Amino acid sequence: MAELHSNTNEAQQVAEKGAIQRPLLIGIVAGEASGDILGASLMAGLKQLQPQVRFIGVGGPRMQAEGLQSLFAMETLSVMGFVDVLKQLPSLLRARKQVVSSMLAEQPDAFIGIDAPDFNLPIEKKLKKAGIRTLHYVSPSVWAWRPKRIYGIAEATNMVLGILPFEADFYAQYQVPYTFVGHPLADKFPRESCKQAARASLQLDETKQYVGILPGSRSSEVGHLAGPFIDAAIALQKQHPDLQFLVPLVNEARKAQFLAALAERKAQLNLHLFAGQSHDVIAASDATILASGTVALEAMLIKRPMVVCYRFGWLNFQLIKHFVKVRFFSLPNLLHTAASGVQQGEKPYQQPLVKELLQNEVSGANIAATVEQLLTSDNTQLYQRYQELHAQLQQDASSISAQTVLDTIR
């Protein structure tokens, strides 16, 4: 009985060590689905350490389920590329003004901007000047383009929470506070994912061959990628008449966009459409065709072969291509080729882990050729590297990020 009492006291001391002994108010803003995942994980971790905590800001359904009082719909901030931002600039400026005024009125103990740096960093800068502790979750790609942004980040934040292990060295060069927290999806997904169980969950014939088609969550992404993805499916089905295609779509608007692109081509495809369920679709697939973004990380963690596509409007691409300084753009390749991800004594990986297609390379023929190769190759080495990268990112992000927030408040 004495030993039980001792263990109980120990657990209580650990919990009390993590917590601040008063109610907290946290401001938090996410601008898209990937940020909603990160925000919800962080909020859950904070509630574990600090039961008396309240959240106000902007977020999606996951963050709202964790208790966020959202000032307006997260979709207001879901824009991509210079041109789209310019089109929506008046509404974005109004939204930013609303967030700033709300935070100054509420005086939260900390403000956390999740990704969306062009929206969140100016907010963080104003709030930091007003004496509010600020954190930025997901480093802007300063190591890839516009590296001088690091000075603006230092001015705007008290701490950066990073999801990529190789970023720590870059931040250390500039003496900007940075904590690598891993990624909550790496904690969520098991090291092994069962293809047959996913197919059973989606009520699919377990004996057939499937290709997942994931054209993105934003209107601009689906607009640029649905056509080439469908063209690739048409070409693949000509070669493999029994091949099946799985398409998860985040909402009715994206579904309508995809079906419109399909109708233009007047094609009869072996299609299975799903409302969401992207993780099951990836797990059920033998290969995947993806928009660049968090979904590529998800496919890596679920351990499925992929081709990753990135396509902008012409003007956006002309503006962006002069600034980007990296050879690869997808998260699996960035993780794979980073020197810090290589064991001591080995040379950095020079070749990409997964196939990337950028801008004019994104065509039905190129995608189909890559998928054909993925369906007929031995992917054992790819799978092993996926496992190594999964282990790098599996850091208990919810707990580490939450504890870092509390430490920053102190």
Steps between C-alpha positions, in 0.01 A plus 500: 500500500788736582654434159170581326475826693857589398430435132185712515693790649767462230242519221340804661838673526572436131160645400550802724848557357354533150215730599478869587296537814236738367248504212650577160368663184672400175455677166550266205449540124513239221420568137447159339437131563863412577516779758173379651665160561801658669287741702268231631796285606663793681173595671450141619854499641444830680178372656691199632754722673269793579136397555399862564565639152282684249565555128400784268603561139438337163489131415312220335282217628779314683607806698140595572440148632786563746322811625613785274277807484555585132467865399408413140513208255848360439430484122534882495877449522534202261661672202812398310748688279572871448218562254228334711619691807476830309146418391396431860716770658218726631328213683834367631594842637159530669546155651847585628375824654220308673745248647734772626223706660349189663835391643582846632158514665523147648873517595577126468795350685644396164414524132584212264495551125490169314671512159343768267804724564390793283183521707626401844846657529373863476245415771771347717721805454228740619404282794861446607553877503190524720657262752322177403718189470493370142585167339497393136421133427655370173799693381466692174732347238774755568763236423347465152418855390510857634741407784508858627150441637678348800550853637127570478428168672737592783327836539152347502539191719630383834521140377466299177354149523641301207390175339816429293817383678748670266364850574660517846849560358376788283332673794805448721713695249282805563446434873122491458322283762380178333366169630465193280174333609454237228163457333177381667416290195819301557373428851151416373582259218630152591829384354308235303174573316274217382389531139232235530346657812479837322330339202251327728429833671425660161295195391729425207577174324823398671627310194517796257778751440439862608655839433421788735438843342531793743486836317511722812266684735514852352296616202816612318670163549206300367462747214860451388536126571166324445537504120849346478415248773192386308703486175747271677216276621362476145842394367552248779156346457568445128800290598330334799121481445435363851702767681291695755539865608422635848429873536444659844364857483488729800162661431221539244668797330816301425287205389314723253833629363632150450182375333500801267853411385388139453196608296721708269688187404187284458691206643359187661736415784493238775458774760412479869431843655517556875409787731832542676650170624832591337705292743300186424523572128879531517528183709275308258700606194786325322628840378390862543483817290524801730496877521809623683443575868419317822335218305846399368620471860192292579572265210857462624385420854242251368782354285353519149680578171415842357548756228477857635382785277525877543338734253436877521330748274745637242553837669542348846765264365692781326514691827592204723760321288759778543499468880501125568845362586434127558512211256190330640166624633322200654537425872619139446783619275595792725525263796682234299767726352570714809854441628380485861286200408801292401683277741841619616774431246265462204462741212171688463246346268515670162220323317130561578311238692172554314425628151414870475336674204501880489294738286523397131622154600156437653332317212287191468774320305775574755283408797380177337855396414611552860203312646557213257854470633383516863246223442758265349809575716639341813447779756685333790776763527244781474303342784812469718588867451142598582542315829821689585342837428189407700725430801666844462166679517350288778583724797169527692426837339190568707688484830821673385321789332265549797786498751696748285199734496478490881876552534479800265218650708715466811 
